[in-house]
Amino acid sequence: MKQPENEQIESSLIGSLITMPEVLQEYTSKIEAGYFTGELHRAIFESIKEMHQNAKAVNLLTLVKELSIKNSPEYSRTAMIELSRWGTGVSIFEPIADYIDILKNDYITRSVSTIITEQTLLQTSETKGTELAHNIIKSLTDLVENNHVDEQLISPSELVQFERNLYYLQCEKAARGELIGIQTGLEQLNDFTGGWQSELIILAGRPSMGKTACALFHGLSTGTEGIYINCEMSKSQLAQRLILRESSGAIDSRRLKKRLLTEPERLEYEKAIGKVERTKFNTYYKPACGVNEAIRVIKKAHRKGQCNWAIIDYLQLLHLDGQKAQSREQEVSIIVKLLKRTQLELNIPIIVLAQISREVEKRPSKKPILSDLRESGEIEQTADSVIFIWRPAYYNLQDENGSEYTNEIFYLFEKHRQGAVGVVEFRHNDTMTDFSDYNSSIAPLIKVPALKPLKHFTDTENWDSEGFI
């Protein structure tokens, strides 16, 4: 008997396929008609798959027309009513991959029982037990293999050719004095990492260490379009940070917060707003954001050529949508794996901010270590790089010469898959809105070209056809 939740999943999946071309393109080949238990769902999906394979447009009207050719008018009318209902009941944030996994798992479970029953019924008095067992094992093996598509199987020749092409491409960039990765905004950090690489990067620290400030700085410094997933700050707080960053210290942050700017500061405020509007910095604002939702936003922008990097602020504010976990540790584990899978698929840097535990406060040096990561097991294992932010001045610490720290800030690389672990030191200004190399004065290092206005992602009911407000 079909479970009510599976019926809803099947309807949502069909609705997504007919209303969202990107879902149709990405997932149709990963679904089999047998995954659907409803006769109407199965028949409609078979038509969708056939139309897609024949390069026909798939939407409500074309699908109904296709069904009317093969079936009775009554059947077509029923299909049209159901398709209309399924199509209007879906959101772009449906966890499609999770839906497919659930239906596939249930299909395999049903098929196991069917295979054993059928093979047993085919047994005769002359059938040996070993032959029966062999037939069952073969059928079960075929079942598993047919429902596991290994799309990433590559030969040694393909592997080394990929590396060769990448090597010479990066050689050309290096010869022109360009970074192999994406600009970080700090020369010393660029030297240490080669720029942000296509990795899953965890940027972690205690509250008030400057995680968000650093992330905004890096995003604005890239010179390329990306997505900043904002789960923490209000729109006003985020805008103020960007304005202060572009004002180069000409605006007092306290007066801006109190709305008591002087006339010269107000003029700088307007100038800074103009600069922010012309940056390539796209934000998605969602206080309670699901990881599948964040991934869909990133993928959609990437398909449009508008996402060369992504920053998520921050990990502990993401939740697992579309499935349940037994504990918060397991939930974080699944979230990190999903983000890593997305990073590998898109081949872009994804920087995820994360909070660390209070254990760091018990150490005289206040320096974080890997075990300070909350729910650290999977984070440490899956991430390519783990960077801790350490500001000794926050704790009134002194250096080895007995001098007090002032505006020094340190990136402690505790895991660095493509390089050595180590420390990068730089400086911050009084408002933590700008950063510079250790031997440089505080000033904007990278001026982002004025190309496109600031776009701000928000809830889907305010999106236009391109996905922007």
C-alpha positions as CSV (number, residue, x, y, z in Angstrom):
1,M,0.0,0.0,0.0
2,K,1.3,3.4,-0.9
3,Q,2.2,5.6,2.1
4,P,0.6,9.0,2.3
5,E,4.0,10.7,2.6
6,N,5.3,8.9,-0.5
7,E,2.2,9.9,-2.5
8,Q,3.0,13.6,-1.6
9,I,6.7,13.0,-2.5
10,E,5.7,11.5,-5.9
11,S,3.4,14.4,-6.6
12,S,6.0,17.0,-5.6
13,L,8.6,15.3,-7.8
14,I,6.4,15.3,-10.9
15,G,5.3,18.9,-10.2
16,S,9.0,20.0,-10.0
17,L,9.8,18.2,-13.2
18,I,7.1,20.0,-15.2
19,T,7.6,23.4,-13.7
20,M,11.3,23.7,-13.2
21,P,13.5,23.1,-16.3
22,E,16.7,22.8,-14.2
23,V,15.2,20.0,-12.2
24,L,14.1,18.2,-15.4
25,Q,17.5,18.6,-16.9
26,E,19.5,17.5,-13.8
27,Y,17.3,14.7,-12.4
28,T,15.3,12.9,-15.1
29,S,18.0,10.5,-15.9
30,K,18.4,9.5,-12.3
31,I,14.7,8.4,-11.9
32,E,13.0,5.2,-13.0
33,A,9.3,4.8,-13.6
34,G,9.4,1.9,-11.1
35,Y,10.1,4.3,-8.3
36,F,6.5,5.5,-8.5
37,T,3.8,3.4,-6.9
38,G,0.9,5.4,-8.2
39,E,-0.3,4.2,-11.7
40,L,-1.0,7.8,-12.8
41,H,2.3,9.1,-11.4
42,R,4.2,6.2,-13.2
43,A,2.4,6.8,-16.5
44,I,3.0,10.5,-16.4
45,F,6.7,10.1,-15.6
46,E,7.1,7.7,-18.5
47,S,5.7,10.3,-20.8
48,I,8.0,13.0,-19.3
49,K,11.1,10.9,-19.7
50,E,10.2,10.0,-23.3
51,M,9.5,13.6,-24.2
52,H,12.8,14.7,-22.6
53,Q,14.8,12.0,-24.4
54,N,13.3,13.2,-27.7
55,A,14.2,16.8,-27.0
56,K,10.6,17.9,-26.7
57,A,9.5,20.7,-24.4
58,V,8.1,19.5,-21.2
59,N,5.4,21.6,-19.5
60,L,1.8,21.3,-18.4
61,L,0.3,21.9,-21.9
62,T,2.7,19.8,-23.9
63,L,2.4,16.9,-21.4
64,V,-1.4,16.9,-21.4
65,K,-1.3,16.9,-25.2
66,E,1.1,14.0,-25.2
67,L,-1.1,12.1,-22.8
68,S,-4.3,12.8,-24.8
69,I,-2.7,11.2,-27.9
70,K,-2.1,7.9,-26.0
71,N,-5.1,7.8,-23.7
72,S,-8.8,8.4,-23.5
73,P,-10.2,11.9,-23.1
74,E,-11.4,11.1,-19.5
75,Y,-7.9,9.9,-18.6
76,S,-6.4,13.1,-20.1
77,R,-8.8,15.3,-18.1
78,T,-8.0,13.5,-14.9
79,A,-4.2,13.8,-15.6
80,M,-4.6,17.6,-16.4
81,I,-6.4,18.2,-13.1
82,E,-3.8,16.3,-11.1
83,L,-0.9,17.9,-12.9
84,S,-2.2,21.4,-12.3
85,R,-2.5,20.6,-8.6
86,W,1.0,19.0,-8.4
87,G,2.6,21.9,-10.3
88,T,1.1,24.7,-8.2
89,G,2.0,22.9,-4.9
90,V,5.8,22.9,-5.3
91,S,8.5,25.3,-4.3
92,I,11.9,25.8,-5.8
93,F,13.3,24.6,-2.5
94,E,12.0,21.1,-2.7
95,P,14.8,18.7,-1.7
96,I,14.7,16.8,-5.0
97,A,17.7,14.5,-4.4
98,D,16.2,13.5,-1.0
99,Y,12.9,12.7,-2.6
100,I,14.6,10.5,-5.2
101,D,16.6,8.7,-2.6
102,I,13.4,7.9,-0.6
103,L,11.5,6.6,-3.6
104,K,14.5,4.6,-4.8
105,N,15.0,3.0,-1.4
106,D,11.4,2.1,-1.2
107,Y,11.5,0.6,-4.7
108,I,14.5,-1.5,-3.8
109,T,12.8,-2.7,-0.6
110,R,9.7,-3.7,-2.6
111,S,11.8,-5.4,-5.3
112,V,13.7,-7.5,-2.8
113,S,10.5,-9.1,-1.6
114,T,9.2,-9.5,-5.2
115,I,12.5,-11.2,-6.4
116,I,12.5,-13.7,-3.6
117,T,8.8,-14.5,-4.1
118,E,9.2,-14.9,-7.9
119,Q,12.3,-17.0,-7.7
120,T,10.7,-19.2,-5.1
121,L,7.6,-19.7,-7.2
122,L,9.7,-20.7,-10.2
123,Q,11.4,-23.4,-8.1
124,T,10.6,-27.0,-9.2
125,S,11.3,-30.3,-7.7
126,E,14.4,-30.5,-9.9
127,T,15.7,-27.1,-8.8
128,K,18.7,-27.4,-6.6
129,G,19.0,-25.1,-3.5
130,T,22.3,-23.7,-4.7
131,E,20.7,-22.8,-8.1
132,L,17.8,-21.0,-6.4
133,A,20.2,-19.1,-4.1
134,H,22.4,-18.2,-7.1
135,N,19.4,-16.9,-9.1
136,I,18.2,-14.8,-6.1
137,I,21.7,-13.4,-5.5
138,K,22.1,-12.5,-9.2
139,S,18.7,-10.8,-9.4
140,L,19.5,-8.8,-6.2
141,T,22.9,-7.8,-7.5
142,D,21.4,-6.6,-10.8
143,L,18.8,-4.7,-8.8
144,V,21.5,-2.8,-6.9
145,E,23.7,-2.2,-9.9
146,N,20.9,-1.0,-12.1
147,N,19.9,1.6,-9.5
148,H,23.4,2.9,-8.8
149,V,24.8,5.0,-11.6
150,D,28.5,5.5,-11.3
151,E,28.8,8.7,-13.4
152,Q,32.3,9.5,-12.1
153,L,34.1,6.4,-13.4
154,I,37.2,7.6,-15.3
155,S,40.2,5.9,-16.8
156,P,43.8,6.6,-15.8
157,S,44.3,8.2,-19.2
158,E,41.4,10.6,-18.6
159,L,42.6,11.4,-15.1
160,V,46.1,12.4,-16.2
161,Q,44.9,14.3,-19.2
162,F,42.6,16.3,-16.9
163,E,45.6,17.1,-14.7
164,R,47.8,18.0,-17.7
165,N,45.3,20.4,-19.1
166,L,44.8,22.0,-15.7
167,Y,48.5,22.3,-15.2
168,Y,49.2,24.2,-18.4
169,L,46.2,26.4,-17.9
170,Q,47.4,27.4,-14.4
171,C,50.9,27.8,-15.8
172,E,49.7,30.5,-18.2
173,K,47.9,32.3,-15.3
174,A,51.0,32.1,-13.1
175,A,53.1,33.5,-16.0
176,R,50.8,36.5,-16.3
177,G,51.1,37.1,-12.5
178,E,47.5,35.9,-11.9
179,L,46.3,33.9,-8.9
180,I,45.5,30.2,-9.6
181,G,42.6,30.6,-7.2
182,I,40.2,33.4,-6.3
183,Q,41.4,36.7,-4.9
184,T,41.2,36.8,-1.1
185,G,42.0,40.5,-0.7
186,L,45.2,39.9,1.3
187,E,48.5,39.3,-0.5
188,Q,50.0,37.2,2.4
189,L,46.9,35.0,2.4
190,N,47.1,34.7,-1.4
191,D,50.8,33.7,-1.1
192,F,49.9,31.0,1.5
193,T,46.9,29.5,-0.4
194,G,47.3,30.6,-4.0
195,G,44.0,32.3,-3.6
196,W,40.8,30.6,-2.5
197,Q,40.8,27.2,-4.1
198,S,37.9,25.0,-5.2
199,E,37.4,23.5,-1.8
200,L,35.0,23.3,1.2
201,I,36.6,25.8,3.6
202,I,35.5,26.1,7.2
203,L,36.2,29.5,8.7
204,A,35.6,29.1,12.5
205,G,36.0,31.1,15.7
206,R,34.3,32.2,18.9
207,P,31.7,35.0,18.8
208,S,33.1,38.5,18.2
209,M,36.3,37.2,16.6
210,G,35.3,38.8,13.3
211,K,34.1,35.8,11.2
212,T,31.3,37.7,9.4
213,A,33.5,40.8,8.9
214,C,36.3,38.7,7.4
215,A,33.8,36.8,5.2
216,L,32.3,40.0,3.8
217,F,35.7,41.4,3.2
218,H,36.8,38.3,1.2
219,G,33.5,38.3,-0.7
220,L,33.9,41.9,-1.8
221,S,37.5,41.4,-2.6
222,T,37.1,38.5,-5.1
223,G,36.3,40.7,-8.1
224,T,33.9,38.0,-9.3
225,E,30.2,37.3,-8.7
226,G,29.2,35.0,-5.9
227,I,26.5,34.2,-3.3
228,Y,26.6,35.2,0.4
229,I,24.0,33.2,2.3
230,N,23.1,35.4,5.3
231,C,21.4,33.4,8.1
232,E,22.4,35.6,11.0
233,M,22.2,39.4,10.4
234,S,19.2,41.6,9.6
235,K,19.2,43.3,6.2
236,S,20.0,46.6,7.9
237,Q,23.0,45.1,9.8
238,L,24.4,43.6,6.6
239,A,23.9,46.8,4.6
240,Q,25.6,48.8,7.3
241,R,28.6,46.6,7.3
242,L,29.0,46.9,3.5
243,I,28.6,50.6,3.7
244,L,31.2,51.0,6.4
245,R,33.6,48.8,4.4
246,E,33.2,51.0,1.3
247,S,33.4,54.3,3.3
248,S,37.1,53.6,4.1
249,G,36.8,54.7,7.7
250,A,35.0,58.1,6.9
251,I,31.9,57.1,8.9
252,D,31.7,56.5,12.6
253,S,29.9,53.1,13.1
254,R,28.4,54.2,16.4
255,R,26.8,57.3,14.9
256,L,25.6,55.3,11.9
257,K,23.9,52.8,14.3
258,K,22.3,55.7,16.2
259,R,21.3,57.5,13.0
260,L,23.3,60.6,14.1
261,L,25.7,61.1,11.2
262,T,27.3,64.4,10.7
263,E,26.7,66.2,7.4
264,P,30.2,65.2,6.0
265,E,29.5,61.6,7.2
266,R,26.0,61.6,5.5
267,L,27.7,62.6,2.2
268,E,30.2,59.7,2.6
269,Y,27.2,57.5,3.5
270,E,25.6,58.3,0.1
271,K,28.9,57.8,-1.7
272,A,29.4,54.4,0.0
273,I,25.9,53.3,-0.9
274,G,26.7,54.1,-4.5
275,K,29.8,51.9,-4.3
276,V,27.9,49.0,-2.7
277,E,25.2,49.2,-5.4
278,R,27.9,48.6,-8.1
279,T,29.6,45.6,-6.5
280,K,29.3,42.0,-7.7
281,F,28.1,40.9,-4.3
282,N,24.8,38.9,-4.2
283,T,23.2,38.0,-0.9
284,Y,20.5,35.6,0.0
285,Y,18.7,36.6,3.2
286,K,17.0,33.8,5.1
287,P,17.2,33.7,9.0
288,A,16.1,30.1,9.1
289,C,17.7,28.5,6.0
290,G,17.6,24.8,5.1
291,V,20.8,23.4,3.6
292,N,18.9,22.1,0.5
293,E,17.4,25.6,0.1
294,A,20.9,27.1,0.3
295,I,22.2,24.6,-2.2
296,R,19.4,25.2,-4.7
297,V,20.1,29.0,-4.5
298,I,23.8,28.5,-5.1
299,K,23.2,26.0,-8.0
300,K,20.7,28.3,-9.7
301,A,23.0,31.3,-9.5
302,H,25.9,29.1,-10.7
303,R,23.9,28.0,-13.8
304,K,23.4,31.6,-14.7
305,G,27.1,32.3,-14.4
306,Q,26.6,34.4,-11.2
307,C,28.3,32.2,-8.6
308,N,32.1,31.7,-8.7
309,W,32.2,31.4,-4.9
310,A,29.8,31.0,-2.1
311,I,29.9,32.0,1.6
312,I,27.5,30.6,4.2
313,D,27.1,32.5,7.5
314,Y,26.9,30.3,9.4
315,L,26.9,26.5,9.8
316,Q,25.1,26.1,13.1
317,L,22.2,28.2,11.8
318,L,21.5,25.8,8.9
319,H,19.0,23.1,9.4
320,L,18.3,19.9,7.6
321,D,15.2,20.2,5.4
322,G,13.5,17.3,3.8
323,Q,14.7,14.6,6.2
324,K,15.2,13.9,9.9
325,A,18.3,13.2,11.9
326,Q,18.6,11.4,15.2
327,S,20.8,14.1,16.8
328,R,22.2,17.5,16.1
329,E,25.6,15.9,15.5
330,Q,24.2,13.6,12.9
331,E,22.3,16.6,11.3
332,V,25.5,18.6,11.1
333,S,27.3,15.6,9.6
334,I,24.7,15.3,6.8
335,I,24.7,19.1,6.2
336,V,28.5,19.1,5.8
337,K,28.4,16.1,3.4
338,L,25.8,17.8,1.3
339,L,27.8,21.0,1.1
340,K,30.9,19.1,0.1
341,R,29.0,17.2,-2.6
342,T,27.8,20.5,-3.9
343,Q,31.3,22.0,-3.8
344,L,32.7,19.1,-5.8
345,E,29.8,19.3,-8.3
346,L,30.2,23.0,-9.0
347,N,34.0,23.1,-8.5
348,I,33.9,26.5,-6.7
349,P,35.2,27.6,-3.3
350,I,32.5,27.3,-0.6
351,I,33.4,29.1,2.6
352,V,31.3,28.1,5.6
353,L,31.5,30.1,8.8
354,A,31.3,28.1,12.0
355,Q,31.1,28.6,15.8
356,I,33.5,26.8,18.1
357,S,33.0,25.7,21.7
358,R,33.9,27.5,24.9
359,E,36.8,25.1,25.5
360,V,39.1,27.6,23.9
361,E,38.5,30.1,26.7
362,K,40.1,27.7,29.2
363,R,43.5,27.9,27.5
364,P,46.0,30.6,28.5
365,S,46.7,31.3,24.8
366,K,43.0,31.2,23.8
367,K,44.1,29.5,20.5
368,P,41.5,27.2,19.0
369,I,42.2,23.6,17.9
370,L,40.3,21.2,15.7
371,S,38.4,19.6,18.6
372,D,36.9,23.0,19.5
373,L,34.6,22.7,16.5
374,R,31.1,22.0,17.6
375,E,30.0,18.6,16.3
376,S,33.6,18.5,15.0
377,G,34.0,14.9,13.8
378,E,32.4,15.2,10.3
379,I,33.4,18.8,9.9
380,E,37.1,18.0,10.4
381,Q,37.0,14.9,8.2
382,T,35.0,16.4,5.3
383,A,36.3,19.9,5.0
384,D,39.4,20.6,2.8
385,S,40.6,23.5,4.9
386,V,39.8,24.4,8.5
387,I,40.8,28.0,9.4
388,F,40.5,29.4,12.9
389,I,40.3,33.2,13.5
390,W,42.4,34.3,16.5
391,R,42.4,37.9,17.8
392,P,44.7,38.0,20.9
393,A,43.9,41.7,21.6
394,Y,40.3,40.6,22.4
395,Y,41.7,38.6,25.3
396,N,44.2,41.4,26.3
397,L,47.2,39.0,25.5
398,Q,50.8,40.0,25.1
399,D,53.3,38.8,22.5
400,E,56.6,37.0,23.3
401,N,58.3,40.3,23.9
402,G,55.7,41.4,26.5
403,S,54.0,43.9,24.2
404,E,50.2,44.1,24.0
405,Y,48.5,43.1,20.8
406,T,46.4,45.8,19.2
407,N,44.7,45.2,15.8
408,E,46.5,42.0,14.8
409,I,44.4,39.1,13.5
410,F,45.6,35.6,12.7
411,Y,44.3,32.8,10.5
412,L,45.3,29.5,12.0
413,F,45.3,26.8,9.3
414,E,44.8,23.6,11.3
415,K,43.8,21.6,8.2
416,H,44.9,22.4,4.7
417,R,44.5,19.6,2.2
418,Q,46.2,21.3,-0.7
419,G,49.0,22.9,1.4
420,A,50.8,23.1,4.7
421,V,49.2,24.1,8.0
422,G,50.4,27.4,9.3
423,V,49.6,31.0,10.3
424,V,48.7,34.1,8.3
425,E,48.9,37.4,10.1
426,F,47.1,40.6,9.1
427,R,45.4,43.6,10.6
428,H,41.9,45.0,11.0
429,N,40.6,48.6,11.4
430,D,38.7,49.9,14.5
431,T,35.3,49.0,13.1
432,M,36.3,45.5,11.8
433,T,35.1,46.5,8.4
434,D,38.4,46.5,6.6
435,F,41.6,44.4,6.6
436,S,45.1,44.7,5.3
437,D,48.4,42.8,5.1
438,Y,50.5,42.9,8.2
439,N,53.0,45.4,6.8
440,S,50.4,47.6,5.1
441,S,48.2,50.5,6.3
442,I,44.5,49.9,6.6
443,A,43.0,50.8,3.2
444,P,40.8,49.0,0.7
445,L,43.0,46.6,-1.1
446,I,40.7,45.6,-4.0
447,K,38.4,48.0,-5.6
448,V,35.6,45.9,-7.2
449,P,34.8,47.0,-10.8
450,A,31.5,48.9,-11.1
451,L,29.5,46.5,-13.3
452,K,26.2,45.4,-11.9
453,P,23.9,46.7,-9.2
454,L,23.6,44.9,-5.9
455,K,21.0,42.1,-6.1
456,H,19.4,40.8,-3.0
457,F,17.8,37.4,-3.0
458,T,14.8,37.0,-0.7
459,D,11.7,34.8,-0.4
460,T,10.5,33.4,-3.7
461,E,7.2,35.2,-3.9
462,N,9.2,38.4,-4.7
463,W,11.4,36.9,-7.4
464,D,11.0,37.8,-11.0
465,S,11.5,35.4,-13.9
466,E,15.3,35.5,-13.5
467,G,15.2,34.8,-9.8
468,F,16.0,38.3,-8.7
469,I,14.0,41.1,-7.1
